[in-house]
């Protein structure tokens, strides 16, 4: 499996955040307050799949929900939802790998 065949599904992750929040009987306001956010807007954006929580907030969410970060993020294989940047990242990763292979003794 190519590492570029896996991506985080923002919509499904947002749905998962909403589900976990409801399972803990938390209102959006309660979750925003617990995370130290100034407003609920970020929570609503996560739940709508418009963006993802940053790494710090993912850790905080996992603590609040009593689960692992992997239980919050929903991973999918590439398909019709493939990121338009994926070809660029594949090319960049290939170029970096060539440099590492070519100069592997330099890093020893």
C-alpha positions in Angstrom: 0.0 0.0 0.0 1.3 3.4 -0.9 1.1 6.0 1.9 -0.6 8.4 -0.6 -3.5 6.0 -0.9 -4.8 6.9 2.5 -6.3 10.3 3.5 -8.4 11.7 6.3 -12.0 12.0 5.3 -13.0 15.5 6.7 -16.7 15.0 6.4 -16.7 11.5 8.1 -14.3 12.8 10.8 -16.7 15.8 11.4 -19.6 13.3 11.7 -17.5 11.3 14.2 -16.7 14.3 16.3 -20.4 15.2 16.4 -21.3 11.6 17.4 -18.7 11.4 20.1 -19.8 14.8 21.5 -23.4 13.7 21.7 -22.4 10.4 23.3 -20.8 12.4 26.1 -23.9 14.6 26.3 -21.9 17.7 25.5 -23.4 20.8 23.8 -21.2 22.5 21.2 -20.8 25.4 23.7 -19.6 22.9 26.4 -17.0 21.4 24.0 -15.7 24.8 22.9 -15.4 25.9 26.5 -13.6 22.7 27.5 -11.1 23.2 24.7 -10.6 26.9 25.6 -12.0 28.2 22.3 -13.4 31.7 22.2 -16.5 30.6 20.2 -18.3 27.5 19.0 -17.5 28.3 15.3 -14.5 25.9 15.1 -16.5 23.0 16.4 -19.3 23.7 13.9 -16.6 23.8 11.1 -15.2 20.5 12.2 -18.6 18.9 12.4 -19.5 20.1 8.9 -16.2 18.7 7.5 -14.9 22.1 6.5 -11.7 21.7 8.4 -10.0 19.5 10.9 -8.9 20.1 14.5 -5.2 20.9 14.9 -3.0 18.4 16.6 -3.3 20.0 20.0 -7.1 19.9 19.8 -7.1 16.3 18.6 -5.2 15.3 21.7 -7.6 17.3 23.9 -10.6 15.8 22.1 -9.3 12.3 22.6 -8.9 13.0 26.3 -12.4 14.5 26.6 -14.0 11.7 24.7 -11.9 9.0 26.4 -10.7 7.5 23.1 -7.6 7.4 20.9 -7.0 10.0 18.1 -7.5 7.2 15.6 -11.0 6.8 16.9 -11.7 10.4 16.0 -10.0 10.6 12.6 -11.7 8.6 9.8 -9.2 7.3 7.3 -10.2 6.4 3.7 -8.5 5.0 0.7 -8.2 7.4 -2.3 -10.9 7.4 -4.8 -13.3 9.9 -6.2 -12.7 12.1 -3.1 -8.9 12.2 -3.8 -7.3 15.5 -2.9 -6.3 17.6 -5.9 -2.9 18.1 -4.3 -2.2 14.3 -4.2 -0.3 14.2 -7.5 2.0 17.0 -6.3 2.7 15.2 -3.0 3.4 12.0 -4.8 5.9 13.8 -7.0 7.5 15.6 -4.1 7.8 12.4 -2.1 9.4 10.7 -5.1 11.9 13.4 -5.5 12.8 13.4 -1.8 13.2 9.6 -1.9 15.5 9.8 -4.9 17.7 12.3 -3.1 17.8 10.1 0.0 18.6 7.0 -2.1 21.3 8.9 -4.1 22.9 10.4 -1.0 22.2 7.7 1.7 25.9 7.6 2.7 25.9 11.4 3.3 23.5 11.1 6.2 25.4 8.4 8.1 
